[in-house]
Amino acid sequence: MGLLEGKKVLITGARKGIGRGIAITLANEGADVGINDISDDEFAKKLLDIISNKGVNATFHKGDVSSIEGINSVIDSFMEKHNQIDILVNNAIFADQQRPFFETDETYWDRMMDLSLKGYFFASQRAAKEMVSGGRGGRIICLSSVHSYVAMPNWTAYGTAKMALRRMVKGIASDLAGKNITANCIAPGAISNKLPNIEDDSIDGPPHNPDDLKNFVPAGKGGLPSDIANAVLYLSSDLGQYVNGETLLVDGGMIASQKIHD
């Protein structure tokens, strides 16, 4: 029996990269998985096939989770298919994560905060309402970043949103005291989001070249989606039931060494 047998999981921004790895890993442990993304393409369809072949229920919920309307639409769709939500993983992000300070305009700033902070908050709020209503408790996990710990040029908007998430989960943990719901962040370091061949059902694609990171990461290598997915599994399962309001760094020691790599 898997660690998440019978659990219902919604993962935002899950058709590629870290989100894809989380989806496969939690399915491996018996969870039924709802995949959200703004795009429904061959990658989303292949991921659904991979998960379904594990004998669990896999569903796709297209939608933009940067607005309350979009969030409610996605969670309504998820609840219609699964009837309950036990685990929410806020993972959605867009590709343009870094921008020079003087080129960061209001449109870019709002897009970053809407998706990476406001969206995470209101998805957590709606999921928590469903968890309380269902009487089963639950887990809320948000993807933060090493950029929430250390500043470097061109990452100010992104780092601000990711730092706010670390404070946000502390507040949610306090607000939901006694509800059997935990809220935590995971802060990834340098993670290779390269996909395996589309016909390959492996979690990880090609890693970073270790030579590119050996001077920044004490582990001597970059991370993989499976590294983050295993941390999500820990926080999602009974193994992590007493961790609440915290941020787990999964960075190979990058922050401990006080170095960061772009």
Secondary structure, 3 states (H helix, E strand, C coil): CCCCCCCEEEECCCCCHHHHHHHHHHHHCCCEEEEEECCCCHHHHHHHHHHHCCCCCEEEEECCCCCHHHHHHHHHHHHHHHCCCCEEEECCCCCCCCCCHHHCCHHHHHHHHHHHHHHHHHHHHHHHHHHHHHCCCEEEEEECCHHHCCCCCCCHHHHHHHHHHHHHHHHHHHHCCCCCEEEEEEEECCECCCCCCCCCCCCCCCCCCHHHCCCCCCCCCCECHHHHHHHHHHHHCHHHCCCCCCEEEECCCCCCCCCCCC
